[in-house]
Amino acid sequence: MEQMLKVYIYEDGESPIFHEPHLFGIYASEGWFMKLMEENKQFVTKDPEKAHLFYLPYSARQLQMAVYVPNSHNLRPLSVFLHGYVNMLAAKYPFWNRTHGSDHFLVACHDWGPYTLKGHNELSRNTIKVLCNADVSEGVFVAGKDVSLPETTIRNPKRPIKNLGGNRVSQRPILAFFAGNRHGRVRPVLLKHWSDKDDDMRIYGPLPNRASRLLSYPQHMKSSKYCICPMGFEVNSPRIVEAIYNECVPVIIADNFVPPLNEVLNWDEFSVVVAEKDIPNLKEILLAIPLKRYIVMQTNVKKLQRHFLWNAKPVPYDLFHMILHSIWSSRLNQIQI
């Protein structure tokens, strides 16, 4: 990839929906990829005839903010907008029609990313979709072809990386920690079974004052062996990457979720996956993991942390390079098939 890959970025499309990266908040992954891709000189080519891949530089978050009518519960205008954009590219250039979009890719972290693609058959079926909402049960994300994008919360775009690291194993007295809003199908079940039930299981809704006076949210993660990462309205959760940043072993509770970078990373070696039906047995499952096994997983979390970092200037094996490699691998697999 380092020597060969060339990506052509369509210049068409006006801001804020195109070419204007959204760099903060829980959906910032799509914006950081856009920013770093458009600034890149190694992989980007101005000559589309030399391109192996074609990037559709839109932001699902910006599309939602610009086109969605608040409280309408109607995503069709967003789908219609993307349908028109793709048809314009197909009419203006020969590249889409050569492969019916199979060598094109898009990057969308907003929850609605998959749903806004359904209005265009080739866009939904053929393109390589890089999505935070990597849910194989909904008929849009295709495991093995599409790419699962980590959801990374960025609070300060000028300093996307800070406060990395956590306590050593001997200074992690909390078995498991979760704090967050009670939405979606999984979190109410988690809170029903574990909220205020067991001092080893620090499971909360929004972090209460009585807990935050002792430890802040990041300090809870840094002081816990396992960080519970349940899905919200959708399967993705920023807590997975937050756990990795704080060197806490992620416990993923989201049936049908494809974890990021799974074509190169073995998630069994640094995380725990718990089926939604097994939430009542959560403590038993975690306690059954031998200490020696936990130490291996926690060590692996620290080792692979670099793969989940956005750097102002990309460095080899960081998140920008890893996602681009996933896209490149997906395209190569399609060609070989």
For each residue, the residues with C-beta under 8 A, 3 or more apart:
1: 4 5 324 325 328
2: 5 42 316
3:
4: 1 52
5: 1 2 43 52 53 324 328
6: 43 44 45 50 51 52 53
7: 37 40 43 44 45 51 52 53 54 55 324
8: 44 45 46 47 48 50 51 53 54 55 95
9: 37 38 44 54 55 57
10: 13 54 55 56 57 89
11:
12: 18 85 88 89 92
13: 10 17 18 19 57 58 85
14: 17 18 19
15: 18 19 20 62
16: 20 59 62 65 66
17: 13 14 20 58 59 62 63 66 67 81
18: 12 13 14 15 57 58 59
19: 13 14 15 34 38 57
20: 15 16 17 59 62
21: 30 31 32 34 35 38 59
22: 25 27 28 30 31 59 61 62
23: 28 31 32 35 154 157 160
24: 28 154 155 156 157
25: 22 28 61 153 154
26: 109 151 153 238
27: 22 30 31 60 61 109 110 132 151
28: 22 23 24 25 31 32 109 152 153 154 157 310
29: 32 33 107 109 132 149 150 151 152 310 319
30: 21 22 27 33 34 59 60 61 107 108 109 110 113 132 149
31: 21 22 23 27 28 34 35 59 61
32: 21 23 28 29 35 36 152 154 160 310 319 320
33: 29 30 36 37 107 130 149 320 323
34: 19 21 30 31 37 38 57 59 107
35: 21 23 31 32 38 39
36: 32 33 39 40 310 314 320
37: 7 9 33 34 40 43 44 55 57 320 324
38: 9 19 21 34 35 44 57
39: 35 36
40: 7 36 37 43 44 314
41: 44
42: 2
43: 5 6 7 37 40 324
44: 6 7 8 9 37 38 40 41
45: 6 7 8 48 50 51
46: 8
47: 8 50 51
48: 8 45 51 54 93 95
49:
50: 6 8 45 47
51: 6 7 8 45 47 48 54 95 103
52: 4 5 6 7 103 328 331
53: 5 6 7 8 103 104 105 128 327 328 331
54: 7 8 9 10 48 51 95 96 103 104 105
55: 7 8 9 10 37 104 105 106 107
56: 10 85 86 89 104 105 106 127
57: 9 10 13 18 19 34 37 38
58: 13 17 18 62 63 82 85 106 108
59: 16 17 18 20 21 22 30 31 34 62 63 108
60: 27 30 63 64 108 109 110 112 113 116
61: 22 25 27 30 31 64 65 109 110
62: 15 16 17 20 22 58 59 65 66
63: 17 58 59 60 66 67 68 78 81 82 110 116
64: 60 61 67 68 78 110 112
65: 16 61 62 68
66: 16 17 62 63
67: 17 63 64 77 78 81
68: 63 64 65 72 74 75 77 78
69: 72 74 77
70:
71:
72: 68 69
73:
74: 68 69 77
75: 68 78 79 112 115 116
76: 79 80 119
77: 67 68 69 74 80 81
78: 63 64 67 68 75 81 82 112 115 116
79: 75 76 82 83 115 116 117 118 119 120
80: 76 77 83 84 119
81: 17 63 67 77 78 84 85
82: 58 63 78 79 85 86 116 117 119 120 123
83: 79 80 86 87 119 120 123
84: 80 81 87 88
85: 12 13 56 58 81 82 88 89
86: 56 82 83 89 90 96 101 120 122 123
87: 83 84 90 91 120
88: 12 84 85 91 92
89: 10 12 56 85 86 92 93 95 96
90: 86 87 93 96 97
91: 87 88
92: 12 88 89
93: 48 89 90 96
94: 97 98
95: 8 48 51 54 89 98 99 103 104
96: 54 86 89 90 93 99 100 101 104 122
97: 90 94 100
98: 94 95 103
99: 95 96 102 103 104 126
100: 96 97 122 126
101: 86 96 104 122 123 126 127
102: 99 126 127 128 331 334
103: 51 52 53 54 95 98 99 331
104: 53 54 55 56 95 96 99 101 126 127 128
105: 53 54 55 56 127 128 129 130 147 327
106: 55 56 58 117 123 127 128 129 130
107: 29 30 33 34 55 130 149 323
108: 30 58 59 60 113 114 116 129 130 131 132 133 149
109: 26 27 28 29 30 60 61 113 131 132 149 151 236
110: 27 30 60 61 63 64 113 132
111: 132 133 233 234 236
112: 60 64 75 78 115 116 133
113: 30 60 108 109 110 116 117 129 131 132 133
114: 108 117 118 129 131 133 135 138 140 141
115: 75 78 79 112 118 140
116: 60 63 75 78 79 82 108 112 113 119
117: 79 82 106 113 114 120 123 124 127 129 140
118: 79 114 115 124 140
119: 76 79 80 82 83 116 123 124
120: 79 82 83 86 87 117 123 124
121: 124 125
122: 86 96 100 101 125 126 127
123: 82 83 86 101 106 117 119 120 126 127
124: 117 118 119 120 121 127 129 140
125: 121 122
126: 99 100 101 102 104 122 123
127: 56 101 102 104 105 106 117 122 123 124
128: 53 102 104 105 106 145 146 147 327 330 331
129: 105 106 108 113 114 117 124 140 141 142 146 147
130: 33 105 106 107 108 146 147 149 323 326 327
131: 108 109 113 114 134 140 141 146 147 148 149
132: 27 29 30 108 109 110 111 113 148 149 150 151 234 236
133: 108 111 112 113 114 141 234 235 236
134: 131 141 146 147 148 149 235 236 257 258 259 260
135: 114 138 140 141 234 235 256 257 258
136: 141 142 143 256 258
137: 255 256
138: 114 135 141
139:
140: 114 115 117 118 124 129 131 135
141: 114 129 131 133 134 135 136 138 146 148 258
142: 129 136 145 146
143: 136 146 258
144: 330 333
145: 128 142 330 333 334
146: 128 129 130 131 134 141 142 143 330
147: 105 128 129 130 131 134 260 323 326 327 330
148: 131 132 134 141 257 258 259 260 261 262
149: 29 30 33 107 108 109 130 131 132 134 260 323
150: 29 132 240 241 260 261 308 319
151: 26 27 29 109 132 236 237 238 240 241
152: 28 29 32 238 241 308 310 319
153: 25 26 28 238 241 242
154: 23 24 25 28 32 157 160 310
155: 24
156: 24 159 160 162
157: 23 24 28 154 160
158:
159: 156 162
160: 23 32 154 156 157 309 310 311 312
161: 164 309 310 311
162: 156 159
163: 218 245
164: 161 245 246 305 309
165: 222 246 247
166: 172 221 222 223 246 247 248
167: 171 172 222 223 247
168: 171 172
169: 172 225 294 295 298
170:
171: 167 168 223
172: 166 167 168 169 222 223 224 225 248
173: 223
174: 177 200 202 220 223 224 225
175: 200 201 224 225 226 283 286 287
176: 200 201 202 203 224 225 226 227 228 251 282 283 286
177: 174 202 203 220 221 223 224 226 227 228 248
178: 190 202 203 204 227 228 229 230 239
179: 202 203 204 205 206 207 211 217 220
180: 187 204 205 206 230 232 239
181: 187 205 206 232
182: 187 188 191 205
183: 187 232 233
184: 187 188 230 231 232 233 234
185: 188 189 231 276
186: 189 190 230 231 232 253 254 276 279
187: 180 181 182 183 184 190 191 230 231 232
188: 182 184 185 191 192
189: 185 186 192 193 276 279
190: 178 186 187 193 194 195 203 228 230 253 279 282
191: 182 187 188 194 195 203 204 205
192: 188 189 195
193: 189 190 197 279 280 282
194: 190 191 197 198 201 203 279 282 283
195: 190 191 192 203 204 205
196: 203
197: 193 194 201 203
198: 194 201 283
199: 202
200: 174 175 176 283
201: 175 176 194 197 198 282 283
202: 174 176 177 178 179 199 211 220 224
203: 176 177 178 179 190 191 194 195 196 197 228
204: 178 179 180 191 195 207 208 211
205: 179 180 181 182 191 195 208
206: 179 180 181
207: 179 204 211 212 217 220
208: 204 205 211 212
209: 212 213
210: 213 214
211: 179 202 204 207 208 214 215 220
212: 207 208 209 215 216 217
213: 209 210
214: 210 211
215: 211 212 219 220 223
216: 212 219 220
217: 179 207 212 220 221
218: 163 221 222 246
219: 215 216 222 223
220: 174 177 179 202 207 211 215 216 217 223 224
221: 166 177 217 218 224 227 242 243 246 248
222: 165 166 167 172 218 219 246 247 248
223: 166 167 171 172 173 174 177 215 219 220
224: 172 174 175 176 177 202 220 221 227 248
225: 169 172 174 175 176 248 249 286 294 298
226: 175 176 177 248 249 250 251 272 286
227: 176 177 178 221 224 239 242 243 246 248 249 250 251
228: 176 177 178 190 203 239 251 253 282
229: 178 237 239 240 243 250 251 252 253 254
230: 178 180 184 186 187 190 237 253 254
231: 184 185 186 187 234 235 236 237 253 254 257
232: 180 181 183 184 186 187 236 237
233: 111 183 184
234: 111 132 133 135 184 231
235: 133 134 135 231 254 255 256 257
236: 109 111 132 133 134 151 231 232 254 257
237: 151 229 230 231 232 240 252 254
238: 26 151 152 153 241 242
239: 178 180 227 228 229 242 243 250
240: 150 151 229 237 243 244 250 252 259 260 271
241: 150 151 152 153 238 244 245 308
242: 153 221 227 238 239 245 246
243: 221 227 229 239 240 246 248 249 250 301
244: 240 241 247 248 250 301 304 305 308
245: 163 164 241 242 305 308
246: 164 165 166 218 221 222 227 242 243
247: 165 166 167 222 244 298 301 302 305
248: 166 172 177 221 222 224 225 226 227 243 244 298 301
249: 225 226 227 243 270 271 272 294 297 298 301
250: 226 227 229 239 240 243 244 270 271 272 301
251: 176 226 227 228 229 271 272 273 274 282 286
252: 229 237 240 257 259 267 271 272 273 274
253: 186 190 228 229 230 231 273 274 275 276 279
254: 186 229 230 231 235 236 237 257 276
255: 137 235 275 276
256: 135 136 137 235
257: 134 135 148 231 235 236 252 254
258: 134 135 136 141 143 148 262
259: 134 148 240 252 262 265 267 271
260: 134 147 148 149 150 240 265 308
261: 148 150 264 265 307 322 323 326
262: 148 258 259 265 267
263: 326 329
264: 261 322 325 326
265: 259 260 261 262 269 270 304 307
266: 269 270
267: 252 259 262 270 271 273
268: 271 273
269: 265 266 296 297 300
270: 249 250 265 266 267 297 298 300 301 304
271: 240 249 250 251 252 259 267 268 297
272: 226 249 250 251 252 285 286 289 297
273: 251 252 253 267 268
274: 251 252 253 278 279 282 285
275: 253 255 278
276: 185 186 189 253 254 255 279
277:
278: 274 275 281 282 285
279: 186 189 190 193 194 253 274 276 282
280: 193
281: 278 284 285
282: 176 190 193 194 201 228 251 274 278 279 285 286
283: 175 176 194 198 200 201 286 287
284: 281 287 288
285: 272 274 278 281 282 288 289
286: 175 176 225 226 251 272 282 283 289
287: 175 283 284
288: 284 285
289: 272 285 286 293 294
290: 293 294
291: 294 295
292: 295 296
293: 289 290 296 297
294: 169 225 249 289 290 291 297 298
295: 169 291 292 298 299
296: 269 292 293 299 300
297: 249 269 270 271 272 293 294 300 301
298: 169 225 247 248 249 270 294 295 301 302
299: 295 296 302 303
300: 269 270 296 297 303 304
301: 243 244 247 248 249 250 270 297 298 304 305
302: 247 298 299 305
303: 299 300
304: 244 265 270 300 301 307 308
305: 164 244 245 247 301 302 308 309
306: 309 317 318
307: 261 265 304 317 318 319 322
308: 150 152 241 244 245 260 304 305 319
309: 160 161 164 305 306 318 319
310: 28 29 32 36 152 154 160 161 318 319 320
311: 160 161 314 315 318 320
312: 160
313:
314: 36 40 311 318 320 321
315: 311 318 321
316: 2 321
317: 306 307 321 322
318: 306 307 309 310 311 314 315 321 322
319: 29 32 150 152 307 308 309 310 322 323
320: 32 33 36 37 310 311 314 323 324
321: 314 315 316 317 318 324 325
322: 261 264 307 317 318 319 325 326
323: 33 107 130 147 149 261 319 320 326 327
324: 1 5 7 37 43 320 321 327 328
325: 1 264 321 322 328 329
326: 130 147 261 263 264 322 323 329 330
327: 53 105 128 130 147 323 324 330 331
328: 1 5 52 53 324 325 331 332
329: 263 325 326 332 333
330: 128 144 145 146 147 326 327 333 334
331: 52 53 102 103 128 327 328 334 335
332: 328 329 335 336
333: 144 145 329 330 336 337
334: 102 145 330 331 337
335: 331 332
336: 332 333
337: 333 334
